[in-house]
Amino acid sequence: MGPTLIQRYSNYFEAIKSNSMAAAKIDESNIYQEANLKNRQIMWDMIGEYALKGSGLGNVENFREFFKQVNEGKRGLILSEHYTNLDLPETIYFLEKNGEKWAEEFSRKIVAIAGMKLNESDPTVRAFTEAFTRIVIYPTRSLNKVESKEEISEEEKKAEEMKARKINLAAMRTMDECKKRGEVILVYPAGTRYREGKPETKRGLREIDSYLRLFDIMILVSINGNCLRINPANPDNMLFDMLEKDIVLHTASPVINCKEFRNSVLNALPPETEDPKQKTVDRVMELLEKQHEEVEPKRLEMLKNF
């Protein structure tokens, strides 16, 4: 087992916290968080140290075609698998280090949708997170947890619901502004990192159906291998995630027309189908899983060289 994040990089923590500028509490006024590049180099050092030779983008031509269409005016969405807190840094790192001008430009145009926890849980986690441009939302899962607490009054629950509504409405407006600027929105449709033995953490959120209606094109990005793994002994503290050297591949599907995709799923459903919106994201997750399984044998073959 490799070292934990806090064991390997604690000597950087004070420096990155001193660079931190992101809000510790989120409300509707501060949901757009532009990248703080001062704190990005540590992420690049981490990926450079732990991502083995051969790591990088899979189906580069699909990334290139997607970005070409975005530059031509299409509103672009990335839906990606989610295993670790290095997923977003890796996607941007692999694009930036690709060596081609279009890929470097692409890396600068990604805006990720992120939950409030990354800002509010811990100042060090926040400092790492703010190295990348994000739109912060109040996740449905988080609100459900609040509403299920018996010790909270109905008035407090209603206030939290109002807070969530304001934040998420502001996030939608900001996302629209990003699309108009030609930026690409990256979303993790499961809304959380996958935890082995907990299949519910790989189930897509029905809210993703709304994204399919708001964008013109998308690519699905599967992630094989990971250098930062949830620590089973301390799964809730991100600073105790464990570092492991691995080959990591971020692979893109061909460009998909969002409207055509959504209609093809909905039109194939029987009229009595319950919650058809969930079916659209279920299909997204099925395709991501299929792509993941197709890539994995290649990655395992590559690992034999190490």
Phi, psi and chi 1 to 4 in degrees:
 res  aa     phi    psi   chi1   chi2   chi3   chi4
   1 MET       -  137.2  -56.6  -70.9  -79.9      -
   2 GLY   -80.0  176.8      -      -      -      -
   3 PRO   -71.5  160.4   29.3  -36.3      -      -
   4 THR   -79.7  163.9   63.9      -      -      -
   5 LEU   -57.5  -42.0 -167.2   60.9      -      -
   6 ILE   -70.5  -30.8 -161.1  167.1      -      -
   7 GLN   -71.3  -41.7  -72.6  171.9  -26.8      -
   8 ARG   -82.1  -34.2  177.1   66.2 -175.5   85.3
   9 TYR  -124.3   15.3  -70.4  104.3      -      -
  10 SER   -61.4  -26.0   60.1      -      -      -
  11 ASN   -67.3  -16.0   56.3  -46.0      -      -
  12 TYR   -91.1  -14.2  -70.0   92.6      -      -
  13 PHE   -61.3  -45.1  -73.7    2.8      -      -
  14 GLU   -63.8  -38.3  -71.9  -52.6  -47.0      -
  15 ALA   -65.1  -45.7      -      -      -      -
  16 ILE   -71.0  -31.5   65.4  169.2      -      -
  17 LYS   -68.4  -34.7  -77.3 -168.1  -70.6 -174.8
  18 SER   -69.3  -25.5   68.1      -      -      -
  19 ASN   -81.3  -13.9  -68.6  -25.5      -      -
  20 SER   -64.5  137.0 -179.0      -      -      -
  21 MET  -127.7   -8.3  -60.8 -179.5  -65.7      -
  22 ALA   -72.8  152.7      -      -      -      -
  23 ALA   -68.5  138.1      -      -      -      -
  24 ALA   -82.4  -20.3      -      -      -      -
  25 LYS  -127.2  135.9  -71.4  -65.7 -179.6 -177.3
  26 ILE  -102.2  133.9  -62.7  -62.1      -      -
  27 ASP  -139.9 -175.6   59.8   35.6      -      -
  28 GLU   -65.8  -12.6   66.8  -86.6   19.8      -
  29 SER   -88.1  -13.2   70.1      -      -      -
  30 ASN  -133.2   29.7   57.0   19.2      -      -
  31 ILE   -76.2  -19.3   50.0   88.3      -      -
  32 TYR   -90.9  118.3 -177.1   76.0      -      -
  33 GLN  -120.5  101.6  -48.3 -108.2  -35.1      -
  34 GLU   -73.9  147.4 -168.3  165.0   -4.4      -
  35 ALA   -56.8  133.5      -      -      -      -
  36 ASN   -98.0   97.1  177.1    0.2      -      -
  37 LEU   -68.4  -15.3  -61.6 -179.1      -      -
  38 LYS   -61.3  -29.2  -71.0 -178.4  179.1  179.7
  39 ASN  -100.5   10.4  -76.1  -12.1      -      -
  40 ARG   -83.6  -30.5 -175.4  170.4  -71.9 -170.9
  41 GLN   -60.6  -35.5 -172.1   56.5   49.5      -
  42 ILE   -62.7  -35.3 -175.2  175.5      -      -
  43 MET   -66.7  -41.2  -52.1  -60.0  -70.6      -
  44 TRP   -64.6  -38.7  -77.5 -172.6      -      -
  45 ASP   -61.7  -42.0  -68.6  -14.5      -      -
  46 MET   -63.4  -48.6 -165.6 -175.5  -51.3      -
  47 ILE   -65.3  -41.6  -63.5  168.2      -      -
  48 GLY   -61.1  -33.4      -      -      -      -
  49 GLU   -80.0  -37.3 -179.3  176.9   -1.9      -
  50 TYR  -105.7  -19.2  -76.2   91.6      -      -
  51 ALA   -85.1  115.5      -      -      -      -
  52 LEU   -71.1  162.0  -65.0  171.7      -      -
  53 LYS   -54.8  135.8 -176.1  178.4  179.3 -179.4
  54 GLY   103.8  -14.7      -      -      -      -
  55 SER   -68.4  151.9  -63.2      -      -      -
  56 GLY   152.4 -153.5      -      -      -      -
  57 LEU   -87.9  138.6  -56.5  177.0      -      -
  58 GLY  -105.4  143.8      -      -      -      -
  59 ASN    56.0   56.2  -64.2  -17.0      -      -
  60 VAL   -55.4  -34.3  175.5      -      -      -
  61 GLU   -62.0  -27.5   67.1  -80.7    4.2      -
  62 ASN   -75.2  -38.6  -66.8  -21.2      -      -
  63 PHE   -59.8  -44.5  -75.5  100.2      -      -
  64 ARG   -63.7  -45.8 -175.0 -170.0  -61.8  112.2
  65 GLU   -65.3  -39.8  177.0   58.9   25.7      -
  66 PHE   -59.6  -48.1  172.8   77.7      -      -
  67 PHE   -67.2  -34.8 -170.7   58.7      -      -
  68 LYS   -59.0  -45.3  173.7  177.9  174.7  -72.7
  69 GLN   -68.8  -34.0  -67.2 -170.6   32.5      -
  70 VAL   -62.7  -43.7  168.6      -      -      -
  71 ASN   -65.7  -21.7  -80.2  -19.8      -      -
  72 GLU   -85.9   -1.0  -68.5  170.2  -13.2      -
  73 GLY   114.9   -2.5      -      -      -      -
  74 LYS   -75.1  144.5  -63.8  -71.4 -179.1   67.4
  75 ARG   -85.3  117.1  -61.3  170.1  -62.4  176.2
  76 GLY  -107.6  138.5      -      -      -      -
  77 LEU  -127.9  134.1  173.0   68.4      -      -
  78 ILE  -108.7  125.5  -60.9  173.3      -      -
  79 LEU  -111.6  121.5  -65.3  179.0      -      -
  80 SER  -126.9  149.4  175.1      -      -      -
  81 GLU   -63.1  161.5  -71.5 -168.0  -64.2      -
  82 HIS  -143.8  113.3 -165.4   19.1      -      -
  83 TYR  -118.7  -35.0  -67.5   94.1      -      -
  84 THR  -143.2  167.6   84.4      -      -      -
  85 ASN   -76.0    0.9  -74.9  -35.9      -      -
  86 LEU   -94.6   -3.8  -86.7 -177.6      -      -
  87 ASP   -57.5  -51.1  -68.9  -19.0      -      -
  88 LEU   -64.7  -50.1  174.2   61.7      -      -
  89 PRO   -55.2  -40.3  -26.7   34.9      -      -
  90 GLU   -64.3  -44.8  -74.6  168.3   -7.5      -
  91 THR   -56.9  -46.6  -62.9      -      -      -
  92 ILE   -70.3  -40.3  -66.1  174.7      -      -
  93 TYR   -61.0  -47.8  176.8   88.8      -      -
  94 PHE   -63.9  -36.1  -67.2  148.1      -      -
  95 LEU   -67.9  -47.6  -77.6  165.8      -      -
  96 GLU   -61.8  -38.3 -175.5  179.9  -63.8      -
  97 LYS   -90.2    4.1  -55.4  -58.8 -179.4 -177.3
  98 ASN   -61.8  -31.4  173.8  -92.6      -      -
  99 GLY    96.7   -4.3      -      -      -      -
 100 GLU  -108.9  146.3  -62.3 -177.0   61.8      -
 101 LYS   -59.8  -43.4 -176.3  178.6  178.8 -179.2
 102 TRP   -60.1  -38.2   69.7  -93.4      -      -
 103 ALA   -69.1  -39.9      -      -      -      -
 104 GLU   -63.5  -42.2 -174.8  178.8  -10.1      -
 105 GLU   -62.9  -41.9  -69.1  175.9   -0.5      -
 106 PHE   -58.1  -44.8 -169.3  171.4      -      -
 107 SER   -59.6  -29.9   74.3      -      -      -
 108 ARG   -83.0  -11.4  -65.4 -162.5  -61.0  -93.7
 109 LYS  -103.4    5.4  -73.1 -164.3  173.2 -175.2
 110 ILE   -85.9  128.3  -68.2  176.4      -      -
 111 VAL  -121.6  118.2  179.0      -      -      -
 112 ALA   -92.4  145.3      -      -      -      -
 113 ILE   -87.6  124.7  -57.9  -62.5      -      -
 114 ALA  -134.0  149.5      -      -      -      -
 115 GLY   -79.4  159.0      -      -      -      -
 116 MET   -61.0  -28.7  -64.5  164.4   53.7      -
 117 LYS   -55.3  -36.1 -179.3  179.8  178.5 -178.4
 118 LEU   -65.7  -26.5  -67.1  171.9      -      -
 119 ASN   -87.2  -36.5  -89.7   70.3      -      -
 120 GLU   -99.4  -15.6  -62.7 -171.3  -11.0      -
 121 SER   -77.8  -37.8   63.8      -      -      -
 122 ASP  -161.5  137.3  179.9  -85.0      -      -
 123 PRO   -63.0  -31.4   15.8  -27.2      -      -
 124 THR   -73.2  -43.5  -55.5      -      -      -
 125 VAL   -58.6  -43.3  171.3      -      -      -
 126 ARG   -60.6  -41.6  179.2  168.6   65.3 -107.3
 127 ALA   -64.6  -40.0      -      -      -      -
 128 PHE   -63.8  -46.9  -82.8  120.2      -      -
 129 THR   -62.1  -38.2  -58.2      -      -      -
 130 GLU   -74.0    1.6   69.5 -179.0   86.8      -
 131 ALA   -71.2   -5.0      -      -      -      -
 132 PHE  -134.9  142.4  -54.1   93.0      -      -
 133 THR   -69.8  132.2  -58.5      -      -      -
 134 ARG  -140.4  154.4  -66.8  154.8  -65.4  118.2
 135 ILE  -109.5  121.1  -62.6  172.5      -      -
 136 VAL   -91.5  134.0 -176.5      -      -      -
 137 ILE  -121.5  165.3   62.4  168.9      -      -
 138 TYR   -98.5  102.8 -164.3  127.4      -      -
 139 PRO   -65.0  146.2  -19.2   32.2      -      -
 140 THR   -57.9  -40.9  -58.0      -      -      -
 141 ARG   -59.5  -40.3  -80.9 -164.4  178.5  100.7
 142 SER   -66.1  -41.8  -61.5      -      -      -
 143 LEU   -65.8  -39.4 -176.8   58.9      -      -
 144 ASN   -61.2  -37.3  -69.9  -18.4      -      -
 145 LYS   -64.6  -41.5  -73.2  179.8 -179.1  178.3
 146 VAL   -63.3  -46.1  171.6      -      -      -
 147 GLU   -67.9  -20.8  -68.7  176.4  -23.9      -
 148 SER   -86.6   -6.6   66.3      -      -      -
 149 LYS   -78.4  121.1  -68.1 -179.3  178.0  179.8
 150 GLU   -71.7  -24.9  -64.7 -178.9   -1.1      -
 151 GLU   -79.0   -6.2   65.4  -88.3   21.1      -
 152 ILE   -97.9  134.3  -64.6  179.1      -      -
 153 SER   -71.6  163.5   69.0      -      -      -
 154 GLU   -63.0  -35.6  -71.3  -57.4  -45.5      -
 155 GLU   -64.0  -42.1  -70.6   75.3   14.1      -
 156 GLU   -66.0  -38.8  -71.0  172.8  -50.6      -
 157 LYS   -64.9  -41.7  -69.5  178.0 -177.9  179.1
 158 LYS   -64.6  -38.6  -73.0  179.1 -179.3  177.9
 159 ALA   -64.2  -38.2      -      -      -      -
 160 GLU   -69.2  -38.1 -158.3   65.7   18.8      -
 161 GLU   -61.8  -41.3  -71.2  172.4    8.3      -
 162 MET   -64.8  -41.9 -178.7   60.7   69.4      -
 163 LYS   -60.0  -46.0  175.6 -177.8  175.7 -178.9
 164 ALA   -61.7  -41.8      -      -      -      -
 165 ARG   -63.2  -44.4 -172.1  176.0  -61.7  112.7
 166 LYS   -63.5  -44.5  -72.1  179.8  178.3  179.3
 167 ILE   -62.9  -46.4  -72.2  171.8      -      -
 168 ASN   -72.9  -30.6  -68.9  -21.2      -      -
 169 LEU   -67.5  -41.5  -78.6  173.2      -      -
 170 ALA   -63.6  -37.6      -      -      -      -
 171 ALA   -64.4  -40.6      -      -      -      -
 172 MET   -65.4  -40.2  -66.3  -58.7  -74.7      -
 173 ARG   -64.4  -41.8  -72.4 -167.0  -65.8  -91.6
 174 THR   -67.0  -39.1  -58.0      -      -      -
 175 MET   -61.0  -39.1 -173.3  171.2   67.2      -
 176 ASP   -63.0  -40.3 -169.6   55.9      -      -
 177 GLU   -63.7  -39.6  -66.9  167.4    3.2      -
 178 CYS   -63.4  -43.0  -69.9      -      -      -
 179 LYS   -60.6  -41.2  -71.1 -172.8  -64.5 -178.3
 180 LYS   -64.9  -27.2  -70.3  175.7 -179.0  175.9
 181 ARG   -84.1   -0.4  -67.5 -164.4  -64.4  -95.7
 182 GLY    82.7   17.1      -      -      -      -
 183 GLU   -83.6  158.2  -67.4  173.1  -50.5      -
 184 VAL  -105.2  131.7  172.1      -      -      -
 185 ILE   -96.3  128.7  -58.5  -62.1      -      -
 186 LEU  -110.3  128.3 -174.4  150.9      -      -
 187 VAL  -130.2  140.9 -178.6      -      -      -
 188 TYR   -98.2  103.7  -63.3  108.1      -      -
 189 PRO   -64.5  -20.8   19.0  -30.2      -      -
 190 ALA   -78.1  -17.9      -      -      -      -
 191 GLY    75.6    0.4      -      -      -      -
 192 THR  -159.8  164.5 -172.0      -      -      -
 193 ARG   -72.4  144.0  -64.6  174.3  -66.0  167.5
 194 TYR   -71.1  133.5  173.6   62.9      -      -
 195 ARG  -115.7  122.9  -69.3  162.2  173.1   76.4
 196 GLU   -57.1  134.2 -168.3  171.3   -5.8      -
 197 GLY    85.7   -1.1      -      -      -      -
 198 LYS  -124.9   80.7  -65.4 -174.3  176.4 -177.9
 199 PRO   -60.1  -22.7   18.9  -30.8      -      -
 200 GLU   -64.3  -21.9   66.9  -84.7   11.4      -
 201 THR   -78.6   -5.0   60.2      -      -      -
 202 LYS  -111.2   10.0 -143.1  171.8 -168.7  179.5
 203 ARG   -88.1  131.2 -173.6  169.5 -167.6 -105.5
 204 GLY   -69.6  149.2      -      -      -      -
 205 LEU   -84.9  138.1  -59.9  172.1      -      -
 206 ARG   -63.7  -20.9   71.9 -172.1  -61.4  -86.3
 207 GLU   -62.0  -19.0  -69.1   90.8  -26.8      -
 208 ILE   -63.6  -26.0  -61.8  -55.6      -      -
 209 ASP   -56.9  -35.2 -178.8   75.7      -      -
 210 SER   -64.7  -37.4  -61.3      -      -      -
 211 TYR   -64.0  -38.5  -72.4   89.6      -      -
 212 LEU   -62.7  -28.9  -62.8  178.8      -      -
 213 ARG   -80.3  -19.0  -69.3 -170.9  -69.4  106.1
 214 LEU   -98.8   -7.4  -65.9  169.9      -      -
 215 PHE  -122.3  157.5  -72.3   84.1      -      -
 216 ASP   -87.7  -45.7  -61.7  -43.3      -      -
 217 ILE  -135.4  159.1   57.2  171.0      -      -
 218 MET  -148.8  159.9   65.9  177.4  173.1      -
 219 ILE  -124.5  147.9   49.4  172.8      -      -
 220 LEU  -102.2  127.5  -51.9 -178.9      -      -
 221 VAL  -114.6  114.2  175.3      -      -      -
 222 SER   -91.0  150.8   55.7      -      -      -
 223 ILE  -125.1  118.3  -61.7  176.7      -      -
 224 ASN  -113.7  127.7  -67.7   71.8      -      -
 225 GLY    85.3  153.1      -      -      -      -
 226 ASN  -157.9  144.7   57.3   77.6      -      -
 227 CYS  -100.7   -5.4  -62.4      -      -      -
 228 LEU  -135.4  115.5 -171.7   63.0      -      -
 229 ARG  -119.9  141.7  -55.8  172.7 -173.6 -177.0
 230 ILE   -61.0  131.1  -65.7  173.4      -      -
 231 ASN   -82.1  113.3 -171.2  -23.8      -      -
 232 PRO   -61.5  -22.9   19.5  -29.9      -      -
 233 ALA   -80.5  -18.6      -      -      -      -
 234 ASN  -151.9   65.0 -159.3  -19.1      -      -
 235 PRO   -70.2  -18.5   25.9  -34.5      -      -
 236 ASP   -93.7  -11.1  -64.1  -36.1      -      -
 237 ASN  -103.8  108.1 -169.9  -31.7      -      -
 238 MET   -63.3  -24.8  -60.9  176.2 -169.3      -
 239 LEU   -73.0  -10.8  -61.9  178.7      -      -
 240 PHE  -101.5    8.5  -77.1   82.7      -      -
 241 ASP   -58.5  149.4  -72.8   -5.9      -      -
 242 MET  -103.5  135.4  -61.1  179.0  -62.4      -
 243 LEU   -88.6  135.8  -70.6  151.9      -      -
 244 GLU  -142.6  139.1  -65.8  -76.7   -8.2      -
 245 LYS   -74.1  135.5  -67.8 -170.3  175.9 -177.2
 246 ASP  -160.6  160.0 -157.3   -6.4      -      -
 247 ILE   -87.6  126.4  -68.2  176.4      -      -
 248 VAL  -120.1  126.2 -177.8      -      -      -
 249 LEU  -122.2  124.3  -60.0  174.6      -      -
 250 HIS  -105.8  110.4  -72.5 -136.6      -      -
 251 THR  -113.0  132.3  -56.0      -      -      -
 252 ALA  -101.7  141.0      -      -      -      -
 253 SER   -74.6  167.6   71.8      -      -      -
 254 PRO   -59.3  159.7  -23.4   33.6      -      -
 255 VAL   -64.7  134.2  179.5      -      -      -
 256 ILE  -117.3  133.1  -61.2  168.7      -      -
 257 ASN   -76.2  117.8 -179.9  -67.1      -      -
 258 CYS   -62.1  -45.4  -68.2      -      -      -
 259 LYS   -63.7  -45.7 -177.1  176.9 -180.0  180.0
 260 GLU   -63.6  -40.8  -69.2  176.5    2.3      -
 261 PHE   -61.7  -50.2  173.7   86.1      -      -
 262 ARG   -61.0  -45.8 -174.7  172.2 -178.2  -89.1
 263 ASN   -64.0  -36.9  -73.4  -18.2      -      -
 264 SER   -64.2  -36.7   69.9      -      -      -
 265 VAL   -71.5  -49.0  174.8      -      -      -
 266 LEU   -66.0  -39.0  -64.9  177.0      -      -
 267 ASN   -69.8  -20.0  -68.4  -20.1      -      -
 268 ALA   -87.6   -5.9      -      -      -      -
 269 LEU   -84.3  143.2  -62.8  174.7      -      -
 270 PRO   -61.6  149.9  -18.8   30.2      -      -
 271 PRO   -56.9  -30.3  -22.8   32.6      -      -
 272 GLU   -87.3    7.5   66.1  -82.7    8.2      -
 273 THR   -59.6  129.2  -60.3      -      -      -
 274 GLU   -81.3  139.9  -67.6 -175.4    9.1      -
 275 ASP    50.6   63.4 -159.7    1.6      -      -
 276 PRO   -60.2  -27.3   19.5  -31.3      -      -
 277 LYS   -60.7  -37.0  -68.2 -178.4  178.3 -178.9
 278 GLN   -64.9  -31.3 -177.7   63.4   48.0      -
 279 LYS   -66.7  -32.5  -60.2  -59.1 -178.9 -175.6
 280 THR   -66.5  -43.1   60.9      -      -      -
 281 VAL   -74.4  -30.3   69.4      -      -      -
 282 ASP   -58.6  -39.5  -72.5  -12.7      -      -
 283 ARG   -67.7  -38.5 -178.7   57.8  179.4  155.2
 284 VAL   -57.2  -46.7  166.2      -      -      -
 285 MET   -67.5  -35.1  -58.1  -50.7  -70.4      -
 286 GLU   -62.2  -43.0  -72.7  169.9    7.9      -
 287 LEU   -68.1  -38.4  -68.6  173.6      -      -
 288 LEU   -63.2  -42.5  -79.9  169.6      -      -
 289 GLU   -64.8  -42.0 -176.8   68.3   18.4      -
 290 LYS   -61.9  -44.6 -179.5  174.1 -178.1  -71.0
 291 GLN   -64.0  -41.6 -172.8  167.8  -72.5      -
 292 HIS   -57.7  -46.1 -177.8  101.7      -      -
 293 GLU   -68.4  -30.3  -69.2  175.4   -6.6      -
 294 GLU   -71.6  -33.3  -70.9  171.2  -10.8      -
 295 VAL   -80.9  -32.3  171.5      -      -      -
 296 GLU   -57.6  -43.2 -172.7   62.6    7.1      -
 297 PRO   -58.1  -38.5  -25.5   35.5      -      -
 298 LYS   -62.7  -43.5  171.0 -170.9  172.4 -176.7
 299 ARG   -64.7  -42.6 -168.5 -173.5   74.3   87.5
 300 LEU   -65.2  -35.0  -66.5  176.8      -      -
 301 GLU   -65.0  -40.1 -172.3   65.2   27.6      -
 302 MET   -63.7  -36.6  -67.6  166.9   68.3      -
 303 LEU   -66.2  -20.7  -87.3  173.0      -      -
 304 LYS   -62.9  -18.9  -68.8  179.3 -179.0  179.3
 305 ASN   -80.5   -2.7  -63.5  -38.7      -      -
 306 PHE  -116.5      -  -67.4   93.6      -      -
